Amino acid sequence: MDIEFLREKADIFKKIRQFFDERGYLETVTPVLSPNLIPETCLEVFETSYVPPIGSRIREKQSFYLVPSPEIWMKKLISTHKTDIYQLCPCFRNVESTGRLHSPEFTMLEFYTMGADYEDSISITEDLFSFLLDETSRKSIRPPFEQISMDEAFSCFAGFSLYAAAEKNMLDAEARGLGLEPPPYLDTAALFDLIFIHAVEPNLPRDRPVILKDYPSFVPCLAQKCPGGRSVERWELYVRGIELANCYSEETDPTNIHTYFKQETVVKNNNSLIPHEIDENYWQIFTDFPRCSGVAMGIDRLIMSLTGRTSIDSVLPFPMGR
C-alpha cells in the first residue's frame, strides 16, 4: 500500500472523528479482550488466554475472547453515563474468509445516540456520508439512501410475501421454488437467511445506497419491535450491493434481554465451533437503560466505497494471507 493511500485513510478517520466530536459524542476506548461476550449465533470468535506471572494473586490461566464488536462494553458505559458515544476499534471474527469482502480482523465504527430510534440513525448516517463525500463523489454512494422494507424486498426480488409465507410455514416450499435445496432441519429464521442470501441480497440496487429495514421478529436480535410485533426496528445499509452497516432501535427491556441471552446461549453452546463464556447477569445493566439507537459500520468496507476500491485486501496495509 502506497503512502498516499495511507494518508487518505488517515484523513477519513480524522473526518469521522470530527463529525462525531462536533455533534457532542464522546469517543470511547474499550477492551479488545473480554472475559465474556454477547451470545451471537451468527458468528464465531477468537479465544486466547491470560497467563499470570509467577507470584501473582491470580493463580490460574484465564480465558479471554477477542471482541467481535465493542457493544458489550459500550452498553455498560451507556447504562452508567447515558450519553452519546462512539468508537473506532479493531474487531475480530473467526471462521471468516479473507480477500474481497471479509477479514477476520477489521475496523468497526460503532456509535450510540441517546433518545434516538432507528429512523433517527438513518438521518445521522446520511449526514456522516455527506460529511465524508465531496461534490464529485459517485451517485452510488451519495445520500439520500433508498429505503426498502424487508417484506417489500422479498416481494420484489424473491417473488413472494415474506410474512404470508412464514405464517403458513411455506418458506421451505418458496426456497425450493427458487431452485434452492434447504435441508429438512432448517427453522424459519434459517430459511429466511437462505432465501435472503441467495435471492434478495444479490438483487439489491447497486446504483445508489439502500437501507433494508424492518427485519422479521422471528430472526433473534436485540432490537425494539415495530408496532404490530411482526418486525423489529432494524436496518442494514448496502452500498453497491455490499452490506456496510447494521442498526437497531436498541432493546432496553431487561426481561426481553434476559430471555434473548438464555435462548441464544443454548443455541450457541450446542452449535458453535468456539464456545465462549457469557455473563448471565449482563441483562441487569438494562434496569435503568436509556432509549437509544446504535449503528455498527465496517470501516474497511466504507473506505472501499469512498475510494472506489473493490476488495478489503486493497485497503488493508497488511492483509491476512499475504
C-alpha positions as CSV (number, residue, x, y, z in Angstrom):
1,M,0.0,0.0,0.0
2,D,1.5,3.4,-1.0
3,I,2.0,6.3,1.4
4,E,-0.6,8.4,-0.4
5,F,-3.4,5.9,0.3
6,L,-2.3,5.6,3.9
7,R,-2.7,9.4,4.2
8,E,-6.1,9.2,2.5
9,K,-7.2,6.6,5.0
10,A,-5.9,8.6,7.9
11,D,-7.8,11.6,6.7
12,I,-11.1,9.6,6.6
13,F,-10.5,8.5,10.2
14,K,-9.9,12.2,11.2
15,K,-13.1,13.3,9.4
16,I,-15.2,10.5,11.1
17,R,-13.9,11.7,14.5
18,Q,-14.5,15.3,13.6
19,F,-18.1,14.5,12.6
20,F,-18.9,12.9,15.9
21,D,-16.9,15.3,18.1
22,E,-18.7,18.3,16.6
23,R,-22.0,16.7,17.4
24,G,-21.0,16.2,21.1
25,Y,-20.4,12.4,21.0
26,L,-17.8,11.1,23.5
27,E,-15.1,8.9,21.9
28,T,-14.6,5.8,23.9
29,V,-11.8,3.2,24.1
30,T,-12.9,-0.2,25.5
31,P,-11.1,-3.5,25.9
32,V,-10.4,-5.7,22.9
33,L,-10.0,-8.7,25.3
34,S,-13.2,-9.7,27.1
35,P,-13.8,-12.5,29.7
36,N,-17.3,-13.0,28.2
37,L,-19.3,-12.0,25.2
38,I,-22.9,-11.5,24.0
39,P,-24.2,-14.8,22.5
40,E,-24.4,-14.3,18.8
41,T,-25.1,-17.5,16.9
42,C,-24.3,-16.0,13.5
43,L,-20.6,-15.6,14.2
44,E,-17.6,-17.4,15.7
45,V,-14.9,-15.8,17.9
46,F,-11.2,-16.0,18.8
47,E,-10.2,-17.4,22.1
48,T,-7.0,-16.7,23.9
49,S,-5.6,-17.0,27.4
50,Y,-4.1,-14.7,30.1
51,V,-1.2,-16.5,31.8
52,P,-0.5,-14.8,35.2
53,P,3.1,-14.2,36.2
54,I,4.8,-16.2,38.9
55,G,3.8,-14.8,42.3
56,S,0.6,-13.2,41.1
57,R,-2.5,-13.2,43.2
58,I,-4.2,-14.7,40.1
59,R,-3.2,-18.4,40.3
60,E,-4.7,-19.9,37.1
61,K,-4.7,-19.3,33.4
62,Q,-7.8,-17.4,32.4
63,S,-9.7,-17.5,29.1
64,F,-10.4,-14.2,27.2
65,Y,-12.0,-13.5,23.8
66,L,-11.2,-11.0,21.1
67,V,-14.3,-8.8,20.8
68,P,-16.4,-9.2,17.6
69,S,-17.8,-5.8,18.4
70,P,-17.3,-3.3,21.3
71,E,-21.1,-3.4,22.0
72,I,-20.7,-5.4,25.2
73,W,-18.5,-2.7,26.8
74,M,-20.2,0.3,25.2
75,K,-23.6,-0.6,26.6
76,K,-22.1,-0.8,30.1
77,L,-20.9,2.8,29.6
78,I,-24.3,3.9,28.3
79,S,-26.0,2.3,31.3
80,T,-23.8,4.3,33.7
81,H,-23.4,7.6,31.9
82,K,-26.3,7.8,29.4
83,T,-24.5,9.9,26.9
84,D,-23.9,9.8,23.1
85,I,-20.7,7.7,22.4
86,Y,-18.7,6.4,19.5
87,Q,-15.7,4.2,18.9
88,L,-13.3,3.2,16.2
89,C,-11.7,0.0,17.1
90,P,-10.3,-3.3,15.8
91,C,-12.7,-6.3,15.9
92,F,-12.3,-10.0,15.3
93,R,-14.5,-12.7,13.8
94,N,-13.2,-16.3,13.4
95,V,-14.1,-18.7,10.6
96,E,-14.2,-15.8,8.2
97,S,-13.0,-15.8,4.6
98,T,-10.3,-13.4,3.6
99,G,-10.0,-11.3,0.5
100,R,-12.7,-9.3,-1.3
101,L,-15.3,-8.5,1.4
102,H,-14.1,-10.2,4.6
103,S,-11.2,-10.2,7.0
104,P,-11.0,-11.9,10.4
105,E,-9.6,-8.7,11.8
106,F,-11.3,-5.5,10.7
107,T,-12.1,-2.0,11.9
108,M,-15.5,-1.1,13.3
109,L,-17.2,2.3,13.8
110,E,-19.9,1.9,16.5
111,F,-22.0,4.8,17.7
112,Y,-25.0,5.2,20.0
113,T,-27.4,8.1,20.1
114,M,-29.5,8.8,23.2
115,G,-33.2,9.4,22.8
116,A,-33.0,8.2,19.2
117,D,-34.6,5.4,17.2
118,Y,-33.5,3.6,14.0
119,E,-35.1,6.3,11.8
120,D,-33.0,8.9,13.5
121,S,-29.9,6.8,12.9
122,I,-30.7,6.8,9.2
123,S,-30.5,10.6,9.2
124,I,-27.3,10.6,11.2
125,T,-25.7,8.1,8.9
126,E,-26.7,10.1,5.8
127,D,-25.2,13.2,7.4
128,L,-22.0,11.2,8.0
129,F,-21.8,10.2,4.4
130,S,-22.4,13.7,3.2
131,F,-19.7,15.0,5.5
132,L,-17.2,12.4,4.1
133,L,-18.1,12.9,0.4
134,D,-17.3,15.7,-2.0
135,E,-19.3,17.0,-4.9
136,T,-17.6,14.7,-7.4
137,S,-18.4,11.5,-5.4
138,R,-20.3,8.9,-7.3
139,K,-24.1,8.7,-7.0
140,S,-23.8,5.0,-5.9
141,I,-22.5,6.2,-2.5
142,R,-24.3,9.5,-2.1
143,P,-27.3,10.1,0.2
144,P,-30.3,10.2,0.5
145,F,-30.5,6.4,0.9
146,E,-33.3,4.5,-0.7
147,Q,-35.4,2.7,1.9
148,I,-36.9,-0.7,1.3
149,S,-38.7,-2.9,3.9
150,M,-37.7,-6.5,4.1
151,D,-41.2,-7.6,3.1
152,E,-41.0,-5.3,0.0
153,A,-37.6,-6.8,-0.8
154,F,-38.8,-10.3,-0.7
155,S,-41.9,-9.5,-2.8
156,C,-39.7,-7.7,-5.4
157,F,-36.7,-9.9,-5.6
158,A,-37.9,-13.4,-4.3
159,G,-41.4,-13.1,-5.7
160,F,-43.4,-13.7,-2.6
161,S,-44.6,-12.1,0.6
162,L,-42.2,-12.9,3.4
163,Y,-44.7,-12.8,6.3
164,A,-47.5,-14.6,4.4
165,A,-45.1,-17.4,3.6
166,A,-43.7,-17.6,7.1
167,E,-47.1,-17.6,8.8
168,K,-48.2,-20.5,6.5
169,N,-44.9,-22.4,7.0
170,M,-44.2,-22.1,3.3
171,L,-40.7,-20.7,3.3
172,D,-39.3,-24.2,2.6
173,A,-41.5,-24.5,-0.5
174,E,-40.7,-21.0,-1.6
175,A,-37.0,-21.7,-1.3
176,R,-37.4,-24.8,-3.5
177,G,-39.3,-22.8,-6.0
178,L,-36.3,-20.6,-6.3
179,G,-34.1,-23.6,-7.1
180,L,-32.6,-23.8,-3.6
181,E,-32.4,-27.1,-1.7
182,P,-32.8,-26.4,2.0
183,P,-32.0,-29.4,4.4
184,P,-35.1,-30.5,6.4
185,Y,-33.9,-29.3,9.8
186,L,-33.8,-25.6,9.0
187,D,-36.1,-23.4,11.1
188,T,-37.9,-20.3,10.0
189,A,-35.0,-17.9,10.7
190,A,-32.5,-20.2,8.9
191,L,-34.9,-20.5,5.8
192,F,-35.2,-16.7,5.8
193,D,-31.4,-16.3,5.8
194,L,-31.0,-18.9,3.0
195,I,-33.5,-17.1,0.7
196,F,-32.2,-13.7,1.6
197,I,-28.6,-14.5,0.9
198,H,-29.4,-16.3,-2.5
199,A,-32.4,-14.4,-3.9
200,V,-32.7,-11.0,-2.2
201,E,-29.3,-9.6,-1.3
202,P,-27.7,-10.2,-4.8
203,N,-30.5,-8.3,-6.5
204,L,-30.5,-5.1,-4.3
205,P,-29.9,-1.9,-6.3
206,R,-26.2,-1.1,-6.8
207,D,-26.5,2.4,-8.4
208,R,-27.5,4.0,-5.0
209,P,-27.2,3.3,-1.3
210,V,-30.1,1.2,0.0
211,I,-31.4,0.9,3.6
212,L,-33.1,-2.5,4.0
213,K,-35.3,-2.1,7.1
214,D,-37.9,-3.8,9.4
215,Y,-36.4,-7.2,9.8
216,P,-38.7,-10.0,10.8
217,S,-39.1,-10.6,14.5
218,F,-38.6,-14.3,14.1
219,V,-34.9,-13.5,13.5
220,P,-33.5,-13.0,17.0
221,C,-31.8,-9.7,17.8
222,L,-31.6,-7.1,20.5
223,A,-33.9,-4.6,18.7
224,Q,-37.2,-3.0,19.6
225,K,-40.3,-4.4,17.9
226,C,-42.2,-2.4,15.4
227,P,-45.9,-1.7,16.0
228,G,-47.8,-4.9,15.5
229,G,-44.8,-7.0,16.5
230,R,-44.1,-9.0,13.3
231,S,-41.0,-6.9,12.5
232,V,-38.2,-5.2,14.5
233,E,-36.7,-1.7,14.3
234,R,-33.5,-2.8,12.5
235,W,-31.9,-1.8,9.2
236,E,-28.8,-2.6,7.2
237,L,-27.1,-0.3,4.8
238,Y,-26.0,-1.6,1.4
239,V,-23.6,0.3,-0.9
240,R,-23.0,-1.1,-4.3
241,G,-24.7,-4.3,-3.1
242,I,-22.3,-4.7,-0.2
243,E,-23.6,-4.7,3.4
244,L,-21.9,-1.8,5.2
245,A,-23.8,-1.1,8.4
246,N,-26.3,-2.6,10.9
247,C,-28.6,-0.6,13.1
248,Y,-31.2,-1.2,15.9
249,S,-33.5,0.8,18.0
250,E,-31.9,-0.8,21.0
251,E,-33.9,-3.2,23.2
252,T,-34.0,-1.8,26.7
253,D,-36.3,-4.2,28.5
254,P,-34.2,-6.3,30.9
255,T,-36.7,-9.2,30.8
256,N,-36.6,-9.4,27.0
257,I,-32.8,-9.2,27.1
258,H,-32.6,-11.9,29.7
259,T,-34.8,-14.1,27.6
260,Y,-32.7,-13.4,24.5
261,F,-29.5,-14.3,26.3
262,K,-30.9,-17.6,27.6
263,Q,-32.3,-18.7,24.3
264,E,-29.2,-17.7,22.3
265,T,-26.9,-19.3,24.9
266,V,-28.5,-22.7,24.4
267,V,-28.1,-22.5,20.6
268,K,-24.5,-21.1,20.9
269,N,-23.4,-23.9,23.3
270,N,-24.9,-26.6,21.1
271,N,-23.7,-25.4,17.7
272,S,-20.7,-23.1,17.9
273,L,-17.2,-24.2,16.9
274,I,-15.7,-22.0,19.6
275,P,-17.9,-21.7,22.7
276,H,-17.3,-18.7,24.9
277,E,-18.3,-17.5,28.4
278,I,-21.5,-15.5,28.7
279,D,-22.3,-13.1,31.5
280,E,-25.6,-14.4,32.9
281,N,-26.1,-11.1,34.8
282,Y,-25.5,-8.8,31.8
283,W,-29.2,-8.1,31.5
284,Q,-29.2,-6.3,34.8
285,I,-27.4,-3.2,33.3
286,F,-30.7,-2.6,31.4
287,T,-32.8,-2.0,34.6
288,D,-32.1,1.8,34.1
289,F,-31.1,1.9,30.4
290,P,-32.0,4.9,28.2
291,R,-33.9,4.8,24.9
292,C,-31.2,4.9,22.2
293,S,-30.2,3.6,18.8
294,G,-26.9,2.1,17.8
295,V,-25.1,1.7,14.5
296,A,-22.2,-0.6,13.7
297,M,-20.3,0.1,10.5
298,G,-17.4,-1.7,8.8
299,I,-14.8,0.9,8.2
300,D,-12.7,-1.1,5.7
301,R,-15.8,-1.5,3.5
302,L,-16.6,2.2,3.9
303,I,-13.1,3.1,2.8
304,M,-13.5,0.7,-0.2
305,S,-16.7,2.6,-1.2
306,L,-15.3,6.1,-0.6
307,T,-12.1,5.4,-2.7
308,G,-13.6,3.2,-5.4
309,R,-11.7,0.1,-4.5
310,T,-13.2,-3.4,-4.8
311,S,-11.7,-5.5,-2.0
312,I,-10.9,-5.4,1.7
313,D,-7.3,-6.5,0.9
314,S,-6.8,-3.4,-1.2
315,V,-7.4,-1.1,1.8
316,L,-5.5,-3.1,4.5
317,P,-1.8,-2.3,4.8
318,F,-1.1,-5.9,6.0
319,P,-4.0,-8.2,4.8
320,M,-4.1,-11.7,6.2
321,G,-2.9,-14.5,4.0
322,R,-0.2,-12.4,2.3
